Amino acid sequence: MINEQIRDKEVRLIGSDGEQLGIMSAKEAMFKAQEAGLDLVKIAPQAKPPVCKIIDYGKYRYELARKEKEAKKKQKTIDVKEVRLSPNIDTNDLNTKVNAARKFLSKGDRVKVTLRFRGREMAHMASSKHILDDFAEHLSDVATVEKAPKVEGRSMTMFLTEKR
């Protein structure tokens, strides 16, 4: 809330240079803000009495937006990369997929390992779980299993994350 939007009887006023000006009526505070050529901004509405400050509102909004943008820049987004396997995968192919997953994990991404079944392979789902267990064991030095292997339709999935 700024300027005329402030309807409280009394407010605690803080001057433009940060000094406490005490508790006064909202009209008196508004007058002091106009006298300084700045805006009266309510910065703590839940306080008793509410705290208002004499500042340049445009500059205040710009600073808030800049801080928000800076905080957003420092955030790290975690992507989920997928590695697909089949039940009849050979050891060298498995090692290639392990190396790809290792690269994803080193970049800080989560890895979704999917074992896809087609046709008659559906009958032997239980015996193929060892492939995902081997995959997790190959990466045990850099990754932990976030979600254990789980069957979903025609595939079995497992999630791996980087060790902290």
Secondary structure, 3 states (H helix, E strand, C coil): CEHHHCCCCEEEEECCCCCEEEEEEHHHHHHHHHHHCCEEEEEECCCCCCEEEEECHHHHHHHHHHHHHHHHHHCCCCCEEEEEECCCCCHHHHHHHHHHHHHHHHCCCEEEEEEECCHHHHHHCHHHHHHHHHHHHHCCCCEEEEEEEEEECCEEEEEEEECC
